[in-house]
Amino acid sequence: MEERYIATVDLGTSKIALAVARVSGDDAEILYYKTTPSDGVRYGCIYNPTKASVPLKAAIREAEDELGIKITQVVIGVPRFGVKQEISSAKIERSDAESCITREEVDDIKNLALDSYPLDDADRQEIYGASAQSFSTDDSLGCTEEDVIGMPSAMLEGNFKVFIGQKKATHNIDIMLNKSDVALACKYFLPPLTADAVLGADEKENGVALVEIGAGVSSVTIYQGGILRYYYSIPFGGQSVTNDIKMECGFGATLAENIKLGFGSCMPDKLQTLSDKILQIRDEENGTEQQLPVKYLAEIITARMKEIFDAILFKIQESGYADRLRAGVVLTGGGAELAGCAGLFKEMSGYNVRTGYPRTRKFSFGGCSELGESDAAATIGMLLHAREDSHLNCLDAVTGAKTGTTALLRNSASTVLPGNVEEEPADVTDTVFDPEPEKPAEKKPKQKNTEKKQLRVYEWFKKNTQEVVRKGEDLVGTLFDQMEEN
């Protein structure tokens, strides 16, 4: 069976995530996933395509060298911020009232609704995507898309939620890709794709709010009755938290980010004995030292996260679905992995809250454990949708420069993330990684994705800082355990 390849780019405010997957029939294997700092991006939108193209071009070349392939096209998402939603309707009279409605007719009426929607400024705006809300026939009202297909009727009417964004934002994507010497395979409106990667069908049916906390943008996507009902985004995220630490403590941006990832948490009142711990930061260049109490760091972070969550909760209330979220709230994105983040949102809202990790059950992969972290949800969503397009192939034939490596990747033992089963309990927030999947494993204690990232950051952090522990207890490893217990 002919193989094809999918290359996706998740372009964020702070990072670029590049993934490459091989698809052969029903088999799909992720061969490559790596993140690198982005440039020329603000609030998830490209403001300087020339700057943005530099790290992207380097990331693509690195992937090509490692895999021995030539990436000619990429799948990419349109910006999440600055998107407004409107309602559009369309109606058709069917010539044969006795015949049954087909999927092609449903697609036709959707295209009609989008094509006929009057944009306020067609020169500056474009439609990023749409979600079918309901359909009506001669005898039925408020039908879903799946229910209306197969009904006989003389008339078909559809109502759609239309998501509208700026044309300049997508034009800048085209410029960036052109400067990166790669073509566009397709663009996706990412919120529904991220939801497919993180949420279960039952959650979407019962009502759920997916809150994605990125670096520059946080957003809420609401599902009810299995349908995307509402979307909104705000220009605040994890980078806002980093900036607060930077400004309040007088640190550089890199140090502030690593302190946040290494020791940051929400809810300072839940720190217990850790509230007495102090970090001592030493500047090796000028020999100065500065002390930072862990509790004070948590207070800085919590103040900003409360502001973000207040805005999200206001929009949830405004959506009209606040009382219909039977499945509660799911947090995802890089900011969702802050210790105590889910607990803070639950305390503020009263909803059941869990941290959402990508469901990778439809893929196999080896050596890409980062795909199980919440900030990879958009990448997994794009791969899930792109693999369904049988005509999509982003790569030229294997160049042969690294054929041995590529063959090894294709034939290596695959690792599937446990915990991403079809029926995942709503309160499960951890993904367990088994380093030796071929052996029947005895049950091992769970290790959190957050703690893995923490320890990686700590390796960097300990080279630049010293730690003062007042009560003789180890700070690393206890912070997150205690936060989860509370």
C-alpha positions as CSV (number, residue, x, y, z in Angstrom):
1,M,0.0,0.0,0.0
2,E,1.3,3.5,-0.9
3,E,2.7,5.4,1.9
4,R,2.2,9.1,2.4
5,Y,3.5,11.6,4.9
6,I,2.0,14.4,6.9
7,A,3.9,17.4,8.3
8,T,2.2,19.7,10.7
9,V,3.3,23.1,12.2
10,D,1.8,24.4,15.4
11,L,2.9,28.0,15.4
12,G,2.5,29.6,18.8
13,T,3.6,32.8,20.6
14,S,6.5,31.1,22.3
15,K,7.3,28.0,20.3
16,I,7.0,26.1,17.0
17,A,6.1,22.5,17.1
18,L,6.9,20.4,14.0
19,A,5.6,16.9,13.6
20,V,6.0,14.3,10.8
21,A,3.8,11.2,10.5
22,R,3.8,8.3,8.1
23,V,0.4,7.0,7.0
24,S,-0.1,3.7,5.2
25,G,-3.8,2.6,5.1
26,D,-5.1,2.4,8.6
27,D,-1.6,2.5,10.1
28,A,-0.2,5.8,11.2
29,E,3.1,6.3,12.9
30,I,4.5,9.6,14.2
31,L,8.2,9.7,13.2
32,Y,9.2,13.1,14.5
33,Y,8.1,15.7,17.0
34,K,10.2,18.6,18.2
35,T,9.6,22.1,19.5
36,T,11.8,25.2,19.0
37,P,11.4,28.9,20.1
38,S,9.3,31.0,17.7
39,D,9.9,34.5,16.6
40,G,7.8,37.3,14.9
41,V,4.6,36.0,16.6
42,R,2.4,37.9,19.0
43,Y,-0.8,36.6,20.5
44,G,-0.6,33.6,18.2
45,C,-0.6,35.8,15.0
46,I,2.4,36.4,12.8
47,Y,3.3,40.1,12.8
48,N,6.7,39.7,11.1
49,P,6.7,36.9,8.5
50,T,10.4,37.3,7.8
51,K,11.4,36.8,11.5
52,A,8.9,33.9,11.8
53,S,10.3,32.1,8.8
54,V,13.8,31.8,10.3
55,P,13.1,29.3,13.1
56,L,10.6,27.5,11.0
57,K,13.0,27.0,8.1
58,A,15.7,25.7,10.6
59,A,13.2,23.4,12.2
60,I,12.2,21.9,8.8
61,R,15.8,21.4,7.7
62,E,16.6,19.7,11.0
63,A,13.7,17.3,10.6
64,E,14.7,16.6,6.9
65,D,18.3,15.8,8.0
66,E,17.2,13.5,10.8
67,L,14.6,11.6,8.8
68,G,16.3,11.7,5.3
69,I,13.2,13.2,3.7
70,K,12.2,16.3,1.8
71,I,9.3,18.3,3.3
72,T,7.5,20.1,0.5
73,Q,4.2,21.1,2.2
74,V,3.0,21.6,5.7
75,V,-0.4,21.6,7.5
76,I,-0.8,24.6,9.7
77,G,-3.4,26.3,12.0
78,V,-4.9,29.8,11.6
79,P,-4.7,32.2,14.6
80,R,-7.0,31.5,17.5
81,F,-7.1,35.2,18.7
82,G,-9.3,37.9,17.1
83,V,-11.9,35.4,15.9
84,K,-15.5,36.3,16.1
85,Q,-18.5,34.0,15.7
86,E,-21.8,34.7,13.8
87,I,-24.8,32.7,12.7
88,S,-25.5,31.9,9.1
89,S,-28.4,30.0,7.6
90,A,-29.2,28.5,4.2
91,K,-32.2,26.7,2.7
92,I,-32.7,24.6,-0.5
93,E,-35.9,23.2,-2.1
94,R,-35.4,19.6,-3.2
95,S,-36.8,18.5,-6.6
96,D,-37.6,15.0,-5.4
97,A,-39.4,15.1,-2.0
98,E,-39.6,11.3,-1.8
99,S,-35.8,10.8,-2.1
100,C,-33.6,10.8,1.0
101,I,-31.2,13.6,2.0
102,T,-27.6,12.7,1.2
103,R,-24.3,13.8,2.8
104,E,-23.5,15.7,-0.4
105,E,-26.6,17.8,0.0
106,V,-25.7,18.6,3.6
107,D,-22.2,19.6,2.5
108,D,-23.8,21.7,-0.3
109,I,-26.0,23.6,2.1
110,K,-23.1,24.3,4.4
111,N,-21.1,25.7,1.5
112,L,-24.1,27.8,0.5
113,A,-24.4,29.2,4.0
114,L,-20.7,30.1,4.0
115,D,-20.6,31.6,0.5
116,S,-23.7,33.7,1.1
117,Y,-22.7,35.1,4.5
118,P,-22.2,38.9,4.2
119,L,-18.8,39.7,5.7
120,D,-18.6,43.2,7.1
121,D,-15.3,43.8,5.2
122,A,-14.6,41.2,2.6
123,D,-11.2,42.8,1.8
124,R,-10.0,42.3,5.4
125,Q,-12.0,39.4,6.7
126,E,-12.4,35.7,5.8
127,I,-14.2,32.7,7.2
128,Y,-11.9,30.4,9.2
129,G,-14.4,27.6,9.8
130,A,-17.9,26.7,10.6
131,S,-19.9,24.3,12.8
132,A,-23.3,22.9,11.9
133,Q,-25.8,23.7,14.7
134,S,-29.1,22.2,13.5
135,F,-31.0,21.2,10.4
136,S,-34.7,21.3,9.6
137,T,-36.9,19.3,7.2
138,D,-40.6,19.3,6.3
139,D,-41.4,17.2,9.4
140,S,-38.5,17.8,11.8
141,L,-36.8,20.7,13.6
142,G,-33.5,20.9,15.3
143,C,-32.0,17.7,13.8
144,T,-28.3,17.0,14.0
145,E,-26.2,16.5,10.9
146,E,-26.1,12.7,11.3
147,D,-29.9,12.5,12.0
148,V,-30.9,14.5,8.9
149,I,-29.0,12.4,6.5
150,G,-31.3,9.7,5.2
151,M,-34.6,11.6,5.8
152,P,-37.0,12.2,2.9
153,S,-38.1,15.8,2.5
154,A,-38.9,18.5,0.0
155,M,-36.9,21.1,1.9
156,L,-33.6,21.2,3.8
157,E,-32.5,24.1,6.0
158,G,-29.3,24.4,8.0
159,N,-28.0,26.8,10.7
160,F,-24.3,27.2,11.2
161,K,-21.9,28.9,13.6
162,V,-19.4,30.8,11.4
163,F,-15.9,31.8,12.7
164,I,-14.5,34.9,11.1
165,G,-10.9,36.1,11.3
166,Q,-8.5,38.6,9.7
167,K,-7.4,37.9,6.1
168,K,-4.0,39.6,6.9
169,A,-3.3,37.0,9.5
170,T,-3.6,34.1,7.0
171,H,-1.8,36.1,4.3
172,N,1.2,36.5,6.7
173,I,1.2,32.7,7.1
174,D,1.5,32.4,3.3
175,I,4.4,34.9,3.3
176,M,6.2,33.0,6.1
177,L,5.9,29.7,4.4
178,N,7.1,31.1,1.1
179,K,10.2,32.5,2.9
180,S,10.7,29.1,4.5
181,D,10.8,27.4,1.1
182,V,7.8,25.2,1.9
183,A,4.2,25.1,0.4
184,L,0.9,25.2,2.2
185,A,-0.9,21.8,2.3
186,C,-4.0,23.2,4.2
187,K,-5.0,25.5,7.0
188,Y,-7.1,24.5,9.9
189,F,-9.2,26.4,12.5
190,L,-7.6,24.7,15.5
191,P,-10.1,24.8,18.4
192,P,-12.3,21.9,17.1
193,L,-9.2,19.9,16.2
194,T,-7.7,20.4,19.7
195,A,-11.1,19.4,21.2
196,D,-11.1,16.1,19.1
197,A,-7.6,15.4,20.4
198,V,-8.5,15.9,24.1
199,L,-12.2,15.4,24.7
200,G,-14.2,12.2,24.7
201,A,-17.5,11.8,22.8
202,D,-19.5,11.6,26.1
203,E,-18.0,14.8,27.3
204,K,-19.0,16.6,24.1
205,E,-22.5,15.2,24.3
206,N,-23.1,16.0,28.0
207,G,-21.6,19.5,27.8
208,V,-18.0,20.5,28.4
209,A,-15.8,23.7,28.3
210,L,-12.3,23.1,26.9
211,V,-10.1,25.9,28.3
212,E,-6.8,26.1,26.4
213,I,-4.0,28.1,28.0
214,G,-1.3,28.9,25.5
215,A,1.6,31.2,25.8
216,G,0.0,34.3,24.3
217,V,-3.7,33.3,24.0
218,S,-6.2,31.6,26.2
219,S,-9.5,30.4,24.8
220,V,-12.7,28.5,25.7
221,T,-14.5,26.1,23.4
222,I,-17.9,24.8,24.5
223,Y,-19.5,21.6,23.3
224,Q,-23.0,20.6,24.1
225,G,-25.1,17.8,22.4
226,G,-21.9,16.8,20.6
227,I,-21.8,20.1,18.7
228,L,-19.3,23.1,19.0
229,R,-21.6,25.8,20.4
230,Y,-19.3,28.6,21.4
231,Y,-15.7,29.9,21.1
232,Y,-13.9,32.9,22.5
233,S,-10.2,33.8,23.1
234,I,-8.4,36.4,25.2
235,P,-4.8,37.8,24.7
236,F,-3.4,36.4,28.0
237,G,-1.6,33.2,28.8
238,G,1.5,31.6,30.1
239,Q,3.7,34.4,28.7
240,S,1.8,36.9,30.8
241,V,2.7,34.9,33.9
242,T,6.4,34.8,32.9
243,N,6.3,38.6,32.3
244,D,4.8,39.1,35.8
245,I,7.7,37.2,37.4
246,K,10.2,39.0,35.2
247,M,8.9,42.5,36.2
248,E,8.2,41.7,39.8
249,C,11.5,40.1,40.5
250,G,13.8,41.8,38.0
251,F,14.8,38.6,36.2
252,G,15.6,38.1,32.6
253,A,12.9,36.5,30.4
254,T,14.7,33.1,30.2
255,L,15.3,32.9,33.9
256,A,11.7,33.9,34.7
257,E,10.3,31.2,32.4
258,N,12.5,28.5,33.9
259,I,11.7,29.5,37.4
260,K,8.0,29.4,36.5
261,L,8.3,25.9,35.0
262,G,10.7,24.6,37.7
263,F,9.0,25.9,40.8
264,G,5.9,27.7,39.9
265,S,2.4,26.8,41.2
266,C,-1.0,28.2,41.9
267,M,-2.8,28.4,45.3
268,P,-0.1,29.5,47.7
269,D,-2.2,28.6,50.7
270,K,-2.0,25.0,49.7
271,L,1.8,24.9,49.8
272,Q,1.9,23.8,53.5
273,T,5.6,23.4,54.6
274,L,6.8,24.7,51.2
275,S,5.6,28.2,52.1
276,D,8.7,28.5,54.2
277,K,11.1,27.6,51.4
278,I,13.3,30.2,49.7
279,L,15.1,30.1,46.3
280,Q,18.4,31.9,46.2
281,I,19.2,33.2,42.7
282,R,22.8,34.1,41.9
283,D,23.9,36.2,39.0
284,E,27.2,34.7,38.0
285,E,28.1,37.7,35.8
286,N,28.1,40.4,38.5
287,G,28.1,38.2,41.6
288,T,24.8,39.5,43.0
289,E,22.3,37.3,44.8
290,Q,18.5,37.5,45.2
291,Q,16.1,35.5,47.4
292,L,12.7,34.5,46.1
293,P,10.2,32.8,48.6
294,V,8.3,30.0,46.9
295,K,5.1,31.3,48.4
296,Y,5.6,34.7,47.0
297,L,6.3,33.1,43.5
298,A,3.0,31.3,43.9
299,E,1.2,34.5,44.8
300,I,2.5,36.2,41.6
301,I,1.4,33.3,39.5
302,T,-2.0,32.9,41.1
303,A,-2.8,36.6,40.7
304,R,-2.4,36.4,36.9
305,M,-4.1,33.0,36.6
306,K,-7.1,34.3,38.6
307,E,-7.4,37.2,36.1
308,I,-7.3,34.8,33.2
309,F,-9.8,32.4,34.7
310,D,-12.2,35.3,35.7
311,A,-12.3,36.3,32.0
312,I,-12.9,32.7,30.9
313,L,-15.7,32.2,33.4
314,F,-17.3,35.5,32.3
315,K,-17.4,34.2,28.7
316,I,-18.7,30.8,29.8
317,Q,-21.6,32.6,31.6
318,E,-22.1,34.8,28.5
319,S,-22.3,31.8,26.2
320,G,-25.6,30.6,27.8
321,Y,-24.2,27.1,28.5
322,A,-22.9,27.7,32.0
323,D,-25.6,25.5,33.5
324,R,-25.3,22.8,30.9
325,L,-21.7,21.7,31.4
326,R,-22.4,18.3,32.9
327,A,-18.9,17.1,32.1
328,G,-17.4,20.2,33.6
329,V,-14.2,21.9,32.4
330,V,-11.1,20.4,30.8
331,L,-7.8,22.5,30.9
332,T,-5.2,21.9,28.2
333,G,-2.3,23.8,26.7
334,G,1.1,24.4,28.2
335,G,-0.2,26.7,30.9
336,A,-2.6,24.0,32.2
337,E,0.4,22.0,33.5
338,L,1.2,24.5,36.3
339,A,0.8,22.8,39.6
340,G,-2.5,23.6,41.2
341,C,-4.0,25.1,38.0
342,A,-6.9,22.7,37.9
343,G,-7.5,23.1,41.6
344,L,-7.6,26.9,41.3
345,F,-10.2,26.8,38.5
346,K,-12.3,24.3,40.4
347,E,-12.2,26.5,43.5
348,M,-13.2,29.6,41.5
349,S,-15.9,27.9,39.4
350,G,-17.4,24.9,41.3
351,Y,-17.1,22.8,38.1
352,N,-15.5,19.4,38.0
353,V,-12.1,20.1,36.4
354,R,-9.4,17.9,34.9
355,T,-6.3,18.4,32.9
356,G,-6.6,17.2,29.3
357,Y,-3.9,15.3,27.5
358,P,-3.9,14.3,23.8
359,R,-5.6,11.0,23.0
360,T,-3.0,9.3,20.8
361,R,-4.6,5.9,20.4
362,K,-4.8,6.3,16.6
363,F,-1.1,6.7,16.3
364,S,2.0,4.7,17.1
365,F,5.3,6.3,17.7
366,G,8.7,5.7,19.3
367,G,10.8,8.2,21.3
368,C,8.3,11.1,21.2
369,S,7.0,11.1,24.8
370,E,6.4,14.9,24.6
371,L,3.3,14.1,22.5
372,G,1.6,13.0,25.6
373,E,1.9,16.5,27.2
374,S,-1.0,18.9,27.1
375,D,0.8,21.5,24.9
376,A,0.9,18.9,22.0
377,A,-2.9,18.7,21.8
378,A,-3.1,21.0,18.7
379,T,-0.5,18.9,16.9
380,I,-2.3,15.7,17.6
381,G,-5.6,17.3,16.4
382,M,-4.0,18.4,13.1
383,L,-2.6,14.9,12.6
384,L,-5.9,13.2,13.3
385,H,-7.7,15.3,10.7
386,A,-5.0,15.4,8.1
387,R,-4.7,11.6,8.1
388,E,-8.3,11.4,7.0
389,D,-7.5,13.2,3.7
390,S,-6.2,10.4,1.5
391,H,-4.9,12.9,-1.1
392,L,-2.7,14.8,1.4
393,N,1.0,14.0,1.1
394,C,3.4,16.6,2.4
395,L,6.7,15.0,1.5
396,D,8.7,14.0,-1.5
397,A,10.1,10.5,-1.7
398,V,12.8,9.6,0.8
399,T,16.1,11.1,-0.4
400,G,18.3,8.3,0.7
401,A,20.6,10.4,2.7
402,K,19.3,8.8,5.9
403,T,17.6,5.7,4.6
404,G,19.0,3.5,7.3
405,T,17.7,5.9,10.0
406,T,14.3,6.1,8.3
407,A,14.0,2.4,8.0
408,L,14.8,2.0,11.7
409,L,12.2,4.5,12.6
410,R,9.6,2.7,10.6
411,N,10.3,-0.7,12.0
412,S,11.1,0.2,15.5
413,A,8.8,-1.0,18.3
414,S,6.0,1.4,18.7
415,T,4.9,2.9,21.9
416,V,1.2,3.8,22.4
417,L,0.4,6.2,25.3
418,P,-1.6,4.3,27.9
419,G,-4.6,6.2,29.3
420,N,-5.8,7.3,25.9
421,V,-8.4,4.6,25.6
422,E,-11.9,5.2,24.1
423,E,-13.6,5.4,27.5
424,E,-11.2,7.5,29.6
425,P,-12.6,8.4,33.1
426,A,-13.4,12.1,33.3
427,D,-11.3,12.7,36.3
428,V,-8.1,11.1,35.0
429,T,-5.4,13.8,34.6
430,D,-2.2,11.7,34.3
431,T,-0.7,9.7,31.4
432,V,1.5,6.8,32.3
433,F,4.5,6.0,30.1
434,D,5.9,2.5,30.1
435,P,9.5,2.5,28.9
436,E,9.4,-1.2,28.0
437,P,6.0,-1.9,26.4
438,E,7.0,-5.3,25.1
439,K,7.2,-6.7,28.6
440,P,4.1,-7.5,30.5
441,A,4.3,-4.7,33.1
442,E,3.5,-4.9,36.7
443,K,1.5,-2.0,37.9
444,K,3.8,1.0,38.4
445,P,3.1,4.3,40.2
446,K,2.0,7.0,37.9
447,Q,4.4,9.8,36.9
448,K,2.9,13.1,35.9
449,N,3.7,14.8,32.7
450,T,4.1,18.0,34.7
451,E,6.7,16.5,37.0
452,K,8.7,15.2,33.9
453,K,8.8,18.7,32.4
454,Q,9.7,20.1,35.9
455,L,12.7,17.9,36.3
456,R,14.0,18.7,32.8
457,V,13.8,22.4,33.6
458,Y,15.4,21.9,37.0
459,E,18.5,20.4,35.4
460,W,18.9,23.8,33.6
461,F,17.8,25.7,36.6
462,K,20.3,24.2,39.1
463,K,23.2,25.4,36.9
464,N,22.1,29.0,37.4
465,T,20.7,29.0,40.9
466,Q,21.3,27.9,44.5
467,E,18.6,26.7,46.8
468,V,18.2,27.6,50.4
469,V,16.1,25.1,52.3
470,R,15.2,26.2,55.8
471,K,13.8,23.0,57.1
472,G,16.1,20.5,55.5
473,E,13.5,19.2,53.1
474,D,14.0,18.7,49.4
475,L,12.0,21.2,47.3
476,V,12.1,19.4,44.0
477,G,9.6,16.6,43.8
478,T,7.6,17.6,46.9
479,L,6.0,20.8,45.5
480,F,3.9,19.0,43.0
481,D,3.1,16.0,45.1
482,Q,1.7,18.3,47.8
483,M,-0.2,20.4,45.3
484,E,-1.9,17.3,43.9
485,E,-2.8,16.0,47.3
486,N,-4.7,19.2,48.0
